[in-house]
Amino acid sequence: MNQKHLLLLIILSFLALTFAGCGGGDSSNSDDTADTSDDTADTSDDTADTSVDTADTSDDTADTSDDTADTSDDTADTSDDTATDSGTEINCDDNLECTEDILTADDTCKNIINNSYCVIDDTCFANGDENPENPCEICDSVSDTTGWTAKAEDESCGFCRQCSADAKCEKMPTCCDLSEFSGNTTACGNLTDEEILVEPGCGMGQGISSISEIYKSYTSTSYACQADGTWKSTYGTGGIIYDAYNQSMEYKITWNANCPDGIEDIVLTCEKTCNLNTLPWTLQGGLCASFISNNSVSNGATVGMVNCEKGESTCAETTVTCENSSWVDLSTTDIAAPASTADNHMDRWFSIKDGVETELKSEVCLDIKCQAILLADEIGSKYFFGNCSHTYSSYYTVDSGQIIHPSYSYTTPTSGSGSSSDSYKCNSDGSWSYSTSGIGGGGGGTNPGYIWYDSWYVDTVQLYSTQCNDSCSTSWAPNYTYISLNGLSITVPHNESYSRCVYENGNLVNNSVYGCTTDADNVLSKDTTARWTDFGTDSTCPATVAAFNKIAASNDQITACATDNCVVWKTTYGNMTKTTDIL
């Protein structure tokens, strides 16, 4: 009921009461009427309350209507969502071009791989396509449409490569690999650390240049790849080129026209190398053999010798390090002996660079032998170093009890001849002892020029003899003297050098180097085919007395400077030196 209806009801009730009061009657009726009016009033009140409640109910109903309207809206929205869902199509596309995408009647997807294709790792591959990570695996849809299939054994997997039984791509046995070439390891490192494959018939030239002191010696050797996968030497040359004073190495590989297109030549160089023939003598002579080599190691490399006496539990390991073309940091330590030395003596030489060890030589023997190189170290004999050359490799080592006889002589145009000869006996512990005077021999009379003679005997048998006219006496060198001091006086073969390093107040103040060459443009007053040639300054002279004495501490044949003012003469021949203090 609304407010208008309620107001009308109130007015009608009022009129009814008024009309009743105007009709008369006795007092009892009036009282009853009054009671009735009261009751009517009460009823009116109740009616009013009811009206109010009805109004509240109407409001609630209105609210309910609003809620119903909201619910209707939500229902409408729900109807829309349901419509959207019921209208969505199922997408079976797997984004692969080699599959047929099908929606089945029960609303499931099927992706069928087309004939002659594989799907591997969500990628399409056609029959015959190789695995990008292994060329010995291919797509073979007949065998497997979702995985790789191994190629047949020996099937090609690239240039000079074939597949193994376990699907690995390996070098063909008929091809050659430069990384397996015996000359791949050099003083400057490896020519290559990776495979470089060529077919049989491919040829290469290996050039090695050793720039040592005053000259550049070079060798050039040709190699051809053989059908068995090995390299074979086919031709070699060598020679000497006089060059700027230096110590370095260069290795070069060049390929011929039978090699693959695009294959590149290789050049590898390193500076301030150390020649192994200048090692301290104590590292060149062992218990069983000697290690005499014209090869070099790079700056920073360590070279070591291990000597194991038969039956001993430890071996002596001696090492030195190449530092700016000189040997430093000589040290000896004991290491555990290998089982193989229980019944044999053993020598082993090795080098280490950047943590990689390379064995240079190894020798075993039942009895200790004597080494000719150590004769010079022990008693200052020139047995090993002659006027023309050093002892040949066949005579480096002699047995206990044998006696050696070095004999050196010369003839001159004017002053006749001269000779020297002594004998030395090999002791059972590998040491030498003076025996008797030598057996003589060599030279005699005069000659148009200077001629030197070298002969070596073991017992009474002459094992080797040579003569030359291109050696040089260091006493003829322009840098032989300093003030009133004389330098090292020996005869050296051609292509050896003679240096002088002068120190004052601990610092290098003067240095020079001359080479014994056959350079006709540098003729001195002496009548000989060899000439002392000026090569400027010696880059290997240490800058300070302290640096020089560090080298002397690692080499028995070098005498340290006693003061900060001294002169050092040295020759590349046998790494011999003379040190004199300036008083």
C-alpha positions as CSV (number, residue, x, y, z in Angstrom):
1,M,0.0,0.0,0.0
2,N,1.3,3.4,-0.9
3,Q,1.1,6.7,1.0
4,K,-1.9,8.0,-1.0
5,H,-4.0,5.0,-0.1
6,L,-3.0,5.3,3.5
7,L,-4.1,9.0,3.6
8,L,-7.4,8.2,2.1
9,L,-8.1,5.4,4.6
10,I,-7.4,7.8,7.5
11,I,-9.8,10.4,6.1
12,L,-12.6,7.9,5.7
13,S,-12.1,6.7,9.2
14,F,-12.4,10.2,10.6
15,L,-15.6,10.9,8.7
16,A,-17.1,7.7,10.0
17,L,-16.4,8.6,13.6
18,T,-17.9,12.1,13.1
19,F,-21.0,10.7,11.6
20,A,-21.5,8.4,14.5
21,G,-21.2,11.2,17.0
22,C,-24.0,13.2,15.4
23,G,-26.6,10.4,15.4
24,G,-27.7,10.7,19.3
25,G,-28.8,7.8,21.6
26,D,-28.3,7.0,25.3
27,S,-25.1,7.4,27.2
28,S,-24.3,3.7,27.2
29,N,-24.3,3.7,23.5
30,S,-22.1,6.7,23.6
31,D,-19.6,4.9,25.8
32,D,-19.7,1.9,23.6
33,T,-19.2,4.2,20.7
34,A,-16.3,5.8,22.4
35,D,-14.8,2.4,23.2
36,T,-15.4,1.4,19.7
37,S,-13.7,4.6,18.6
38,D,-10.8,3.8,20.8
39,D,-10.6,0.4,19.3
40,T,-10.9,1.8,15.9
41,A,-8.1,4.2,16.7
42,D,-6.1,1.3,17.9
43,T,-6.9,-0.5,14.7
44,S,-6.0,2.5,12.8
45,D,-2.7,2.6,14.6
46,D,-2.2,-1.0,13.8
47,T,-3.2,-0.3,10.3
48,A,-0.7,2.5,10.1
49,D,1.9,0.2,11.4
50,T,0.9,-2.3,8.9
51,S,1.1,0.3,6.2
52,V,4.6,1.2,7.3
53,D,5.6,-2.4,7.4
54,T,4.0,-2.7,3.9
55,A,6.0,0.3,2.8
56,D,9.1,-1.4,4.1
57,T,8.1,-4.5,2.4
58,S,7.7,-2.6,-0.8
59,D,11.2,-1.1,-0.4
60,D,12.5,-4.6,0.2
61,T,10.6,-5.8,-2.8
62,A,12.1,-3.0,-4.8
63,D,15.5,-3.9,-3.6
64,T,14.8,-7.5,-4.5
65,S,13.7,-6.4,-8.0
66,D,17.0,-4.6,-8.3
67,D,18.9,-7.7,-7.3
68,T,16.8,-9.7,-9.7
69,A,17.7,-7.3,-12.4
70,D,21.4,-7.7,-11.5
71,T,21.0,-11.4,-11.5
72,S,19.4,-11.1,-14.9
73,D,22.4,-9.2,-16.2
74,D,24.7,-11.8,-14.8
75,T,22.6,-14.5,-16.4
76,A,22.8,-12.6,-19.7
77,D,26.6,-12.4,-19.4
78,T,26.8,-16.1,-18.6
79,S,24.7,-16.8,-21.6
80,D,27.1,-14.8,-23.7
81,D,30.2,-16.8,-22.3
82,T,28.6,-20.1,-23.0
83,A,27.9,-19.0,-26.5
84,T,31.5,-18.0,-27.0
85,D,32.8,-21.3,-25.7
86,S,30.4,-23.3,-27.7
87,G,31.6,-21.4,-30.8
88,T,35.4,-21.9,-30.4
89,E,37.1,-24.2,-33.0
90,I,39.9,-26.6,-31.8
91,N,43.3,-25.7,-33.4
92,C,45.4,-28.8,-34.4
93,D,48.1,-26.9,-36.3
94,D,51.6,-27.9,-35.0
95,N,53.3,-25.3,-37.2
96,L,55.3,-28.0,-39.1
97,E,55.1,-28.1,-42.8
98,C,55.8,-31.8,-43.0
99,T,52.8,-33.0,-41.1
100,E,49.0,-33.3,-41.9
101,D,47.0,-31.8,-39.0
102,I,43.6,-33.6,-38.5
103,L,40.7,-33.0,-36.0
104,T,38.9,-36.3,-35.3
105,A,35.2,-36.9,-34.6
106,D,35.8,-37.0,-30.9
107,D,37.5,-33.6,-31.0
108,T,41.1,-34.8,-30.6
109,C,44.1,-33.8,-32.8
110,K,46.3,-36.0,-34.9
111,N,49.5,-34.7,-36.6
112,I,50.5,-37.3,-39.2
113,I,54.1,-37.1,-40.6
114,N,54.2,-37.0,-44.3
115,N,55.9,-39.7,-46.3
116,S,59.7,-39.3,-46.6
117,Y,60.0,-37.0,-43.6
118,C,61.1,-37.2,-40.0
119,V,60.1,-35.0,-37.1
120,I,63.0,-34.8,-34.6
121,D,63.1,-32.4,-31.7
122,D,60.0,-30.5,-33.2
123,T,61.9,-30.0,-36.5
124,C,61.1,-31.4,-40.0
125,F,63.9,-33.3,-41.8
126,A,63.6,-34.8,-45.2
127,N,64.9,-38.3,-45.9
128,G,68.7,-38.2,-46.2
129,D,69.1,-35.0,-44.1
130,E,72.1,-35.2,-41.7
131,N,72.0,-34.6,-38.0
132,P,73.4,-31.1,-37.6
133,E,75.4,-32.4,-34.7
134,N,76.6,-35.7,-36.2
135,P,77.0,-36.2,-39.9
136,C,77.0,-40.0,-39.4
137,E,73.3,-39.9,-38.5
138,I,70.5,-39.1,-41.0
139,C,66.7,-39.0,-41.3
140,D,65.4,-42.3,-42.6
141,S,61.6,-42.4,-42.4
142,V,61.5,-46.1,-43.2
143,S,63.6,-46.9,-40.1
144,D,62.5,-44.1,-37.7
145,T,60.3,-41.1,-38.2
146,T,61.0,-39.5,-34.8
147,G,64.8,-40.2,-34.3
148,W,68.1,-40.4,-36.1
149,T,69.3,-43.4,-38.0
150,A,73.1,-44.3,-38.2
151,K,74.8,-44.2,-41.6
152,A,76.4,-47.4,-42.9
153,E,80.0,-48.0,-41.7
154,D,82.7,-46.4,-43.9
155,E,80.1,-44.1,-45.5
156,S,81.4,-40.6,-46.2
157,C,80.7,-37.9,-43.6
158,G,82.8,-35.2,-45.1
159,F,86.1,-34.5,-46.9
160,C,88.6,-37.3,-46.0
161,R,86.2,-38.6,-43.3
162,Q,84.1,-41.7,-42.9
163,C,81.6,-43.1,-40.4
164,S,82.6,-45.7,-37.9
165,A,80.6,-48.7,-36.7
166,D,79.3,-46.7,-33.7
167,A,78.3,-43.7,-35.9
168,K,81.4,-41.5,-35.2
169,C,82.8,-39.3,-38.0
170,E,86.5,-40.2,-38.3
171,K,89.5,-39.6,-40.5
172,M,89.8,-41.9,-43.5
173,P,92.9,-44.2,-43.2
174,T,94.0,-43.1,-46.7
175,C,94.2,-39.4,-45.8
176,C,96.8,-37.5,-43.8
177,D,96.4,-35.2,-40.9
178,L,98.9,-32.3,-40.3
179,S,98.2,-32.6,-36.5
180,E,99.7,-36.1,-36.7
181,F,102.8,-35.0,-38.5
182,S,106.0,-35.7,-36.6
183,G,107.1,-32.1,-37.0
184,N,103.8,-30.6,-35.7
185,T,105.4,-30.0,-32.2
186,T,108.0,-27.2,-32.4
187,A,109.9,-24.9,-30.0
188,C,107.3,-22.3,-30.6
189,G,104.3,-24.6,-29.9
190,N,102.2,-26.8,-32.2
191,L,101.8,-25.9,-35.9
192,T,98.1,-26.8,-35.4
193,D,96.0,-28.1,-32.6
194,E,93.2,-29.0,-35.0
195,E,92.8,-31.6,-37.8
196,I,94.0,-30.4,-41.2
197,L,93.2,-33.2,-43.6
198,V,94.6,-33.8,-47.1
199,E,94.3,-36.6,-49.6
200,P,97.2,-38.8,-50.9
201,G,99.4,-36.9,-53.3
202,C,99.1,-33.6,-51.5
203,G,102.6,-32.3,-50.8
204,M,103.9,-29.8,-48.3
205,G,107.2,-28.1,-47.6
206,Q,108.4,-27.7,-44.0
207,G,110.8,-24.8,-43.5
208,I,112.7,-24.3,-40.2
209,S,114.8,-21.3,-39.6
210,S,117.0,-21.0,-36.6
211,I,118.2,-17.5,-36.1
212,S,121.1,-18.1,-33.7
213,E,123.6,-15.4,-32.8
214,I,125.0,-14.2,-36.1
215,Y,123.3,-16.3,-38.8
216,K,120.1,-17.8,-39.9
217,S,120.3,-21.5,-40.6
218,Y,117.5,-23.0,-42.5
219,T,116.2,-26.4,-43.6
220,S,113.5,-27.0,-46.1
221,T,112.1,-30.5,-46.4
222,S,109.3,-31.7,-48.7
223,Y,106.8,-34.3,-47.5
224,A,104.0,-36.1,-49.4
225,C,100.9,-37.7,-48.1
226,Q,101.0,-41.4,-48.7
227,A,98.0,-43.8,-49.3
228,D,98.4,-45.3,-45.9
229,G,97.8,-41.9,-44.2
230,T,101.4,-41.2,-43.3
231,W,103.8,-38.4,-44.3
232,K,106.9,-39.3,-46.2
233,S,110.0,-37.1,-46.8
234,T,110.8,-36.7,-50.4
235,Y,113.4,-33.9,-50.6
236,G,115.4,-31.7,-48.3
237,T,117.8,-28.7,-48.5
238,G,119.5,-26.5,-46.1
239,G,122.0,-23.6,-45.7
240,I,123.2,-20.6,-43.9
241,I,122.1,-17.0,-44.3
242,Y,124.0,-14.3,-42.3
243,D,121.5,-12.2,-40.6
244,A,121.0,-9.7,-37.8
245,Y,122.1,-10.8,-34.4
246,N,119.2,-12.5,-32.8
247,Q,117.9,-15.7,-31.2
248,S,114.6,-16.9,-32.5
249,M,112.9,-19.7,-34.4
250,E,110.6,-19.7,-37.4
251,Y,108.5,-22.7,-38.7
252,K,106.6,-22.6,-41.9
253,I,104.3,-25.0,-43.8
254,T,103.5,-24.4,-47.5
255,W,101.2,-26.5,-49.6
256,N,101.5,-27.5,-53.3
257,A,98.9,-27.5,-56.1
258,N,97.7,-31.1,-55.3
259,C,96.3,-29.9,-52.0
260,P,92.7,-28.8,-51.3
261,D,91.7,-25.3,-52.5
262,G,91.7,-22.8,-49.8
263,I,94.1,-24.6,-47.5
264,E,96.3,-21.9,-45.9
265,D,100.1,-21.8,-45.3
266,I,101.2,-21.7,-41.7
267,V,104.0,-19.5,-40.1
268,L,104.9,-19.9,-36.5
269,T,107.6,-17.8,-34.8
270,C,109.0,-17.2,-31.3
271,E,111.7,-14.8,-30.0
272,K,114.5,-15.2,-27.4
273,T,114.7,-19.0,-27.7
274,C,117.3,-21.1,-26.1
275,N,119.4,-23.6,-28.1
276,L,119.6,-27.0,-26.4
277,N,123.3,-27.3,-27.3
278,T,124.0,-24.5,-24.9
279,L,122.5,-26.3,-21.9
280,P,124.8,-26.5,-18.9
281,W,127.1,-29.5,-19.4
282,T,125.8,-31.1,-16.3
283,L,122.4,-31.4,-18.0
284,Q,123.8,-32.9,-21.2
285,G,125.6,-35.9,-19.8
286,G,123.7,-38.7,-18.0
287,L,124.5,-42.1,-16.6
288,C,123.8,-44.0,-19.8
289,A,123.8,-41.4,-22.6
290,S,124.3,-37.8,-23.6
291,F,121.7,-35.3,-24.9
292,I,123.3,-33.1,-27.6
293,S,120.7,-31.3,-29.8
294,N,120.6,-28.3,-32.1
295,N,116.9,-27.9,-31.5
296,S,115.6,-25.0,-29.4
297,V,112.9,-24.3,-26.8
298,S,110.9,-21.1,-26.5
299,N,111.3,-18.4,-23.9
300,G,109.9,-19.5,-20.5
301,A,110.3,-23.3,-21.2
302,T,111.8,-25.6,-18.6
303,V,114.2,-28.3,-19.6
304,G,115.0,-31.2,-17.2
305,M,117.1,-34.3,-16.9
306,V,116.2,-37.3,-14.7
307,N,119.0,-39.7,-13.6
308,C,118.0,-42.9,-11.9
309,E,120.6,-45.3,-10.5
310,K,119.8,-49.0,-10.6
311,G,118.0,-50.2,-7.5
312,E,117.6,-46.8,-5.8
313,S,114.3,-45.6,-4.5
314,T,114.7,-42.1,-5.7
315,C,116.0,-40.3,-8.9
316,A,117.7,-36.9,-9.2
317,E,115.8,-34.5,-11.3
318,T,117.7,-31.4,-12.5
319,T,116.0,-28.5,-14.3
320,V,116.8,-25.1,-15.8
321,T,114.5,-22.5,-17.4
322,C,115.0,-20.5,-20.6
323,E,115.0,-16.8,-19.9
324,N,115.8,-14.3,-22.7
325,S,118.1,-16.9,-24.5
326,S,119.9,-17.9,-21.3
327,W,119.5,-20.7,-18.9
328,V,118.6,-19.8,-15.3
329,D,117.2,-21.2,-12.0
330,L,119.2,-24.5,-12.0
331,S,117.8,-26.8,-9.3
332,T,117.9,-30.5,-8.3
333,T,115.3,-32.4,-6.4
334,D,114.7,-36.1,-5.6
335,I,111.7,-37.8,-7.1
336,A,110.4,-41.3,-6.7
337,A,112.1,-43.9,-8.9
338,P,109.9,-45.8,-11.4
339,A,109.7,-49.6,-11.1
340,S,111.6,-50.0,-14.4
341,T,114.9,-48.8,-12.6
342,A,115.0,-51.8,-10.3
343,D,117.4,-53.6,-12.6
344,N,118.6,-50.7,-14.9
345,H,120.1,-47.3,-14.8
346,M,118.0,-44.7,-16.6
347,D,118.3,-41.2,-18.1
348,R,115.4,-39.1,-19.3
349,W,115.3,-35.6,-20.8
350,F,112.1,-33.5,-21.1
351,S,110.8,-30.0,-21.7
352,I,107.8,-28.3,-20.2
353,K,106.0,-25.3,-21.6
354,D,102.6,-24.0,-20.4
355,G,102.1,-27.1,-18.3
356,V,102.6,-29.5,-21.2
357,E,105.5,-31.9,-20.9
358,T,107.4,-33.3,-23.9
359,E,109.9,-36.1,-23.7
360,L,113.1,-35.3,-25.5
361,K,115.1,-38.5,-25.0
362,S,115.2,-41.6,-22.8
363,E,117.9,-44.2,-22.3
364,V,118.5,-47.3,-20.1
365,C,121.7,-49.3,-19.4
366,L,123.0,-52.1,-17.1
367,D,126.3,-50.3,-16.3
368,I,127.1,-46.6,-15.9
369,K,129.0,-45.1,-18.9
370,C,131.2,-42.1,-19.3
371,Q,130.1,-39.0,-21.3
372,A,132.5,-37.0,-23.4
373,I,130.6,-33.8,-22.7
374,L,131.4,-34.2,-19.0
375,L,135.1,-34.5,-19.6
376,A,135.1,-30.8,-20.5
377,D,133.1,-30.1,-17.3
378,E,135.3,-32.2,-15.0
379,I,138.8,-31.4,-16.0
380,G,138.6,-28.7,-18.6
381,S,139.7,-30.8,-21.5
382,K,138.9,-29.9,-25.1
383,Y,138.1,-33.5,-25.9
384,F,134.6,-32.8,-26.9
385,F,135.2,-29.4,-28.6
386,G,137.7,-29.5,-31.4
387,N,139.1,-26.8,-33.7
388,C,136.7,-27.7,-36.5
389,S,133.7,-29.3,-34.8
390,H,132.7,-31.1,-31.7
391,T,132.8,-34.9,-31.3
392,Y,130.4,-36.8,-33.5
393,S,127.4,-38.4,-31.8
394,S,128.8,-41.9,-32.2
395,Y,131.5,-41.0,-29.7
396,Y,129.6,-39.2,-27.1
397,T,129.6,-42.2,-24.8
398,V,132.3,-44.8,-23.9
399,D,132.3,-47.8,-21.5
400,S,134.1,-48.2,-18.2
401,G,137.8,-48.9,-18.6
402,Q,138.1,-47.4,-22.1
403,I,140.7,-44.7,-22.8
404,I,140.0,-41.8,-25.1
405,H,142.7,-39.7,-26.9
406,P,141.7,-36.3,-28.4
407,S,144.4,-34.9,-30.7
408,Y,144.3,-31.4,-32.1
409,S,146.9,-29.8,-34.4
410,Y,147.4,-27.0,-36.9
411,T,149.7,-25.7,-39.5
412,T,150.4,-22.1,-40.5
413,P,152.0,-20.4,-43.5
414,T,154.9,-19.1,-41.5
415,S,155.3,-20.6,-38.0
416,G,155.1,-24.3,-38.8
417,S,152.8,-26.5,-36.8
418,G,151.7,-27.4,-33.3
419,S,149.6,-30.1,-31.6
420,S,148.2,-31.1,-28.3
421,S,147.1,-34.6,-27.1
422,D,146.1,-36.2,-23.8
423,S,144.4,-39.4,-22.7
424,Y,141.6,-40.0,-20.2
425,K,140.2,-43.1,-18.7
426,C,136.6,-43.9,-18.1
427,N,136.0,-45.0,-14.5
428,S,133.2,-47.4,-13.4
429,D,131.2,-44.6,-11.7
430,G,131.1,-42.6,-14.9
431,S,133.9,-40.1,-14.0
432,W,137.1,-39.4,-15.9
433,S,140.7,-39.6,-14.8
434,Y,143.9,-38.4,-16.5
435,S,145.7,-41.4,-18.0
436,T,148.9,-40.7,-20.0
437,S,150.1,-38.4,-22.7
438,G,148.3,-38.7,-26.0
439,I,149.3,-40.7,-29.0
440,G,149.8,-37.7,-31.2
441,G,148.9,-37.4,-34.9
442,G,147.7,-34.8,-37.3
443,G,149.4,-31.9,-39.2
444,G,153.0,-31.2,-39.8
445,G,155.2,-28.8,-41.8
446,T,153.7,-25.6,-43.2
447,N,150.8,-24.8,-45.5
448,P,149.8,-21.9,-47.7
449,G,147.0,-21.1,-45.2
450,Y,145.9,-22.0,-41.7
451,I,144.7,-25.6,-41.4
452,W,143.4,-27.3,-38.3
453,Y,143.2,-31.0,-37.6
454,D,141.0,-32.9,-35.2
455,S,141.2,-36.6,-34.4
456,W,139.6,-38.7,-31.7
457,Y,140.7,-42.2,-30.6
458,V,139.1,-44.7,-28.3
459,D,141.9,-46.9,-26.9
460,T,144.2,-47.1,-30.0
461,V,141.5,-47.0,-32.7
462,Q,140.9,-43.7,-34.5
463,L,137.2,-43.2,-34.7
464,Y,137.0,-39.8,-36.3
465,S,139.2,-37.3,-38.0
466,T,138.6,-34.0,-39.7
467,Q,140.4,-30.9,-41.0
468,C,139.3,-27.4,-41.8
469,N,140.6,-24.0,-42.9
470,D,137.5,-21.9,-42.1
471,S,137.8,-21.8,-38.3
472,C,138.8,-18.6,-36.4
473,S,141.0,-17.9,-33.4
474,T,139.3,-15.7,-30.9
475,S,142.6,-14.0,-30.3
476,W,142.3,-12.4,-33.7
477,A,138.8,-11.0,-33.0
478,P,138.7,-7.1,-32.7
479,N,136.9,-7.4,-29.3
480,Y,139.5,-9.8,-27.8
481,T,141.0,-7.2,-25.5
482,Y,139.6,-4.5,-23.2
483,I,142.0,-1.9,-21.8
484,S,144.9,-4.3,-21.0
485,L,142.8,-7.4,-20.4
486,N,142.8,-10.3,-22.7
487,G,139.7,-12.4,-23.4
488,L,138.9,-16.1,-23.9
489,S,141.4,-17.6,-26.3
490,I,140.2,-20.6,-28.3
491,T,139.6,-21.7,-31.9
492,V,136.0,-21.8,-33.0
493,P,134.4,-23.2,-36.2
494,H,132.9,-20.9,-38.7
495,N,129.4,-19.5,-38.0
496,E,130.2,-19.3,-34.3
497,S,130.3,-16.0,-32.5
498,Y,132.5,-14.2,-30.0
499,S,131.0,-11.6,-27.7
500,R,132.2,-9.1,-25.1
501,C,130.0,-7.6,-22.3
502,V,131.5,-4.7,-20.2
503,Y,130.0,-3.8,-16.8
504,E,130.7,-0.7,-14.8
505,N,129.1,0.1,-11.4
506,G,126.9,-3.0,-12.0
507,N,125.4,-1.9,-15.3
508,L,126.2,-2.9,-18.9
509,V,128.0,0.0,-20.6
510,N,129.5,-1.7,-23.7
511,N,128.9,-4.9,-25.7
512,S,129.9,-6.2,-29.1
513,V,129.7,-9.4,-31.1
514,Y,131.8,-10.7,-34.0
515,G,131.1,-13.8,-36.1
516,C,133.5,-16.3,-37.7
517,T,132.2,-16.2,-41.3
518,T,133.3,-16.8,-44.8
519,D,132.2,-13.3,-45.8
520,A,134.8,-12.2,-48.4
521,D,133.9,-8.5,-47.8
522,N,135.4,-8.6,-44.3
523,V,139.0,-9.6,-44.8
524,L,141.3,-9.3,-41.8
525,S,145.1,-9.4,-41.8
526,K,145.3,-13.1,-41.0
527,D,145.7,-15.5,-43.9
528,T,142.6,-17.6,-43.6
529,T,139.4,-18.2,-45.6
530,A,137.3,-17.3,-42.4
531,R,136.8,-13.8,-41.3
532,W,135.7,-12.1,-38.1
533,T,132.6,-10.1,-39.2
534,D,131.1,-7.3,-37.1
535,F,127.5,-8.0,-36.1
536,G,127.0,-5.0,-33.9
537,T,125.8,-5.5,-30.3
538,D,125.1,-8.7,-28.4
539,S,121.4,-8.7,-27.4
540,T,122.0,-11.5,-25.0
541,C,124.4,-9.6,-22.8
542,P,122.5,-9.2,-19.5
543,A,121.7,-5.6,-18.6
544,T,123.2,-5.8,-15.1
545,V,125.9,-7.7,-13.2
546,A,123.1,-9.2,-11.0
547,A,121.4,-10.6,-14.0
548,F,124.6,-12.0,-15.3
549,N,125.4,-13.7,-12.0
550,K,122.0,-15.2,-11.9
551,I,122.9,-17.0,-15.2
552,A,126.3,-18.0,-13.8
553,A,124.7,-19.6,-10.8
554,S,123.0,-22.1,-13.1
555,N,126.0,-23.0,-15.2
556,D,129.2,-24.5,-14.1
557,Q,131.2,-23.2,-17.1
558,I,130.3,-19.6,-16.4
559,T,132.2,-17.7,-13.7
560,A,130.3,-14.9,-11.9
561,C,131.6,-11.3,-11.6
562,A,133.2,-10.8,-8.2
563,T,132.7,-7.0,-8.4
564,D,130.3,-4.5,-10.1
565,N,133.1,-3.8,-12.6
566,C,134.0,-6.7,-14.9
567,V,134.3,-7.9,-18.5
568,V,132.7,-11.1,-19.8
569,W,133.8,-12.8,-23.0
570,K,131.7,-15.6,-24.4
571,T,131.3,-17.8,-27.4
572,T,128.4,-19.8,-28.7
573,Y,130.8,-22.7,-29.3
574,G,130.3,-24.9,-26.2
575,N,128.9,-21.9,-24.4
576,M,132.4,-21.1,-23.1
577,T,133.1,-17.9,-21.2
578,K,135.8,-16.0,-19.4
579,T,135.1,-13.4,-16.7
580,T,137.7,-10.9,-15.6
581,D,137.1,-8.2,-12.9
582,I,138.4,-4.7,-13.7
583,L,140.7,-3.7,-10.9
